[in-house]
Amino acid sequence: MVPSACKLFTGIDDPRVVGRITHSLAEILFAALCATLCGFGCCDGYAQFARAKVDFLRRYLPYEQGFRIKRRAYG
């Protein structure tokens, strides 16, 4: 199932501005899916999951940039 999910995500067009992104859309969606399946339900939870499980995630997609430990302030 995991490799087919990765293929599905890599086929989605990414509307973001090239040069202003760190991770591919497929990397973001795959990490969010895995985090959701593990019970995380918000962006901070997704980031926490991705940092903790980067070795697992790299089995399927490169995640060459790793994951920064940076909290953004909203509002």
N, C-alpha and C positions, 0 to 999 in steps of 0.2 A: 504494500500500500504506500509506503513512504516514497519510494522512487517515482511512482506514478503521480503522487501529489506534487513532487518537485517539478516534474514535466509539465503538469497543469499550470503551475505558477510561472514557469519560465515562458509560457506562451502568452501571458497577459501583457498588453502594451503598457508601458510606463510613461505617464504624461508629465513626470517631473522634469525640471531643468537639469540637463547634463552639466556636470561640473559643480553642482551644489548638493550632490547626494553622496552618502557614504556607503550605503548598502543597496544592492539591487532590490527591486520590488519583490522578486521571488524569495530573497533571503528574509525580508521583513514579514511577508505573508506566511512563510513556513515557520519561522520562529513564533509568530503570533498564534498559529494553529496549534503547534506543540504546547505552548504555554496555556492556551485555553483548555486543551485536553487534560492538562495537569492541574486544572483548577484556578489558574490565574485569570483575572477578569478586567484588568485595566492596563494602560500603557506602562506604568511604573512596574507592575507585576510582570509584564512581558519582558521588559528590560532586565529585571532581576533574574528571571528564568534564563534568558539568553546568556547573560554573563556567567551564570552558574553551570550551564549546560553547553557551552560553546564547543567542547570536544565532541559531544553527541551531534550537534547541529552540523559540524564540519564533515561528518561522515557523508552528508548528502549534498551540501552546497559549500562553496569556499569560505565565506565569511572572512575574507582576507584582512579587513580592517579591524577585526575584533569588535569589542564593545566597550565604549568609553564609560567611565563612571562619572557621569555628569548629569546633574538634575537641572531641568529647565524650570524656570518660574513662569507660570501662566497667570494672566489677569492683571 
